[in-house]
Amino acid sequence: MAFVTDQNDKPLYSTADVEDYFALLKPRVMSLVIFTAIVGLLVAPGGVHPLIGFTAILCIAIGAGASGALNMWYDADIDTIMSRTINRPIPAGKVTKGEALAFGLVLSAFSVVTLGLLVNWVAGGLLAFTIFFYAVIYTMWLKRWTPQNIVIGGAAGAFPPMIGWAAVTGTITIESTILFLIIFLWTPPHFWALALYKKGDYEAAGIPMLPNVAGERATQNQIFVYSLILGAVALSPAAIGFASLAYGAAAALLSGGFIFYATKLWRENEPVEMKKAARKLFAFSLVYLFAIFLILAADIVVTRLLGGIV
């Protein structure tokens, strides 16, 4: 333990280093937030000064990290039970719960106020709502109450590209809503695939994930349905003229791959093979989201550049 304790062996404060506090920010999740926020900023019409754009992305990243710290503060009890979270800073004894809470609150206030004052208050308000939604609505309420936790709670992870868009335009539009919906619809099959092969962890922690409550077959069915809807929405930027047909073709191929893995999972009845199929879908889902947003950004930016040359 890295705690300094009183005479009754109760932790007073930790001797954590910078690396321990950085881990509180959930850097892997933060990297995805930064990436999708950058895409939202790049594809928004009108453009923005590089310094303002950098400030917006920095604030979004800090806000995402603040959400992660607040999540770890509240979930410290179950993080000690689950194999994939037991090495987080609080259960590992590197940071106290009080320090994580204070860290998360300070970063939350700083990121929202800075984004609002230096960029615009539409983006700042969206960031504030995102932090509140993830830390309170999802972490404190939905996560331990309903098997639809990740469906509703997934909205928190879907806001970053919308915030990036709002940082440029000061508005919420159909295009930014589509960016939101792609991540929102991607989240359930992504996390339910994880839950299928980490079912024991969630059961031990008392988290009502869909496989633990409704069963594996119901989860496989839901993953398949969400994958079909996700594929349709991923094509919509080309359908409404926001992106080119080249993007539409790439999105169709990627979505076809997603549906292929979801179908393989849907067909499996044998437990070991089902878990293997779930792992493959989970892995592909990470590639899918990155590729969809990267191709969309490249398509729109290149189209604008070519249009400027012509």
N, C-alpha and C positions, 0 to 999 in steps of 0.2 A: 504493500500500500504506500501511496505517496502522500498520505494525509498527515498533517500535524494535529495531534489530539490533545484533549484536556486530561485532567487527572482521572476522569471516568472513562477514558478511551473513546470519547466521542469526537468525531472529526471537527476541527475548527476551520481549517483551510488546507488547501492542497499545495504541493510544491510542483505543480504541473508546469511544463515548459510550453513553448509556442506550438510545437507539434501536437500536443494534447488538445490545445484549444482549437487548432486548425481541424482536428478530427471531429470536434463537435459540430463543425459546419457541414458535415456530410459532403466532402469534396467531390465524390463521384456523382452524387445527385446534383451538386452545384454546377459541375461541368456541363451536364445536359441542360440545365436551366440557362446557363450562359450562352450555350450554342443556339438554343431555340430562340432566346431573346435577341441575339445578334441577327438571326434570320428575319425575325419580325421587324427589326430596325432597318435592315437592308432592303427588304421588299416593299416597305412603306413608300408611298409616293411623296415626292417633294424633296427628299434628302434632308440632312441635318449636319450642322458643323461637327467636325470630328471630335472636338473637345466635349461638346454636349452629348454626342453619341457615346463617348468613353465614360462620361459621368453617369449616363443612364444605365449602361451595362454594369458598371461597378456597383451602383446602388442596387440593381436587381440581384446581383451576385451576393452582396452583403445581406440583403433581405432574405434570400433563399437560405443562406447560412444561418441567419437568425432563427428561421423556422426550424431548421435542423437541430439547433441547440435547444430550443424550447421543446421539441419533440423528444429529445433524449432526456431532458429534465423530467418530463412527465412520465415517460415510459421506462424509467430506470428500473422499476420493479420487474417488468417482464423482460427487459434486456438481459437480466442476469440468468434467465431461463433458456432463452433461445440460442442455439449454437451460432447462428450467423450474426448475433448482436452482443455476445458475451464479452467480446474484447473492446467494446466501445469505451470511451474514457471514464464514464461514471461506474459501470459495473467492474471495470478493470482497476478501480481504485485510484485513478489519476486525477480526477476532478470531482469536487463535491456537487451535490444537487443544487445547492444555493448559488455556487459560482456559475453553473451552467445556466440557471434561470436569469441571474443578473446579466450575464454575457449576452444571452438571447434578447433580453428586453432592451439593453443599450443599443445593440446592433439594429434591432427593429426600428427604434425611434430615429436613430441616425440615418438609416437608409431611406425611410419614408420622407422625413423632413428635407433631407438633402435633394432627393429626387423631385419633390414638390417645388422647392424654392429655385433650384437651378435648371430644371427641365420644364415640367408643367404639372399641375395638380391632378389632371386626369390620370397620368401615369403614376403619380404619387398615391392617389386614392386606390388605384388598382393594386399597387404593391401592398398597401396597408391591408386591403381586403384579402389578398392572397395569404399574407402572413397570418391574419386572424383565422381564415378558413382552415389552413393547415394545422395551426397550433391548437385552436379551440374546437372548431366544428369537427374536423377529422380526428385529431389525436385524442382530445379529451372526451369526445362524445361518440362519433360514429364507429371508430376503430374497435371499441369493446362492446358495442351495442348491437350492430346489425351485420349480417353477412354481405350486405350491399355497401359496406364501408368503403371499399376501394372504388366503387362506381361513383358514388357521390363525392367522396374525398379526392378522387382523381382530378377534380376540377382545379385544385390548388396547383398541381404540376402542369396544368394546361394553360395557365395565365401568362407565363413569361413572354411568349411571342406577341401576345396581345398588348402587354406592357411596352415591349420594344416598339411596336407599331404606334401606340399612343404617345410614346416619347417623341416621335417624329411629327405626327399629325395632330395630336391632342384630341383624337376621336376614337370611337369604336365603330368598325364598319363590318360589312358582310365578309370582306376578305380576311380581316383579323379574326373574325368569329370562326371562319373555316380553319385557320391555323390552330385555334383553341380546340375545335372539335376533333381534329386529327389526333392530338395528344389525348384528349378526353376519352375517345373511343379506343385508342391504343392501350390505355392503362389497364382496363379490366383483363383482357386476354394475357397481357404481359405479366401481371401480378398473380392471376389465377394459375397460370402455368407454373410460376414459382411455388405457389401454395400447394399444388398437387404433389410436388416432390419434397416439400418441406412441411407436409401436413402434420407430422409429429411435433414439430416445433410449435406450431400455432395451437395445437391441442394442449400441449403442456403449459403454454402461457395463458390459455383461456381466451384466445382471440377467435371470434366467430367468423373465420374465413369460410368462403362458400363450400370448399370441399369437406370441411369439418361439420358443417351444419346441414347442407343439402345433399352431400355425397359427391363422389367423383363423377358419376355419370351426368348429374345435373350440371356440374362445373364444365365438363367437356362440351355439353350442349350449348351452354352460355358462351364459352370461348368461340365456338364455331359461328354462332349467330353474330357476335360482336365483330369477328373477323370479316364477315361478309359486309356488314355495315361500314366498317372502317375502310374497306377497299373502295366502296362507292364514294365515300366522302373524300378519300385521298385523290380521286379523279376530278373532283369538283372544281379545283382551280383552273384546269384546262376547259372544263365545261362552261364556265362563266366568263372565259376570256381573260382571267387574271394571269394565267400561265399559258405557254404554248402547247401545241400538240406533241412536241418532243417530250415535254414534262409528262403529259398524259400517257404517252407510251411507256416511259420509264416507271411511272407510278403503277401502271397496269401490270408490268412485269413483277415489280416488288410486291404488290398486293397479291398477285397470283402465287408468289412464293409463300407469303404469309398464310394464305388460305390453304395452300398445299400442306404446310406443317400443321395447321389447325385441323385439317381433315384427317391426317394421319393420327393425330392425337384422339380425335373423335371416334375413330374406328377401333382404338385399342381397348381391350377388355382385361387383358392380363396385367396385373399390377406392376410387375417389373418393367415390361415393355411400355406401359402407359407412362411411367415416370421417365423413361428414356425419351419418349416422344415429347413430354412436357419440357424437359431440359432443352431439347432441340428447338422447340418453339420459343422458349424464353430467350435463348441465345440469338435466334434469328430476329426476334422482335427488337432487340437492341440495335442490330445492324439496320433493320427496316426504318426505324424512326430517324436515325442519323442520316440515312441515304435519302429518304423522302425530303427532308428539310434542306439537305445540301443541294440536291438536284433542283428543288424549287428555287432556292436562292440563286444558284448559278444561272438557271433559265431566265429568271426575271432580270437579273443584273446584266447578263450578256445581251438580252433583247433590247434593253434600254441603251446600252452602249452602241449597239449596231444601229438603233434608231437615231441616235445622236449623230453618228457618222454619216448616215444617209441624209 
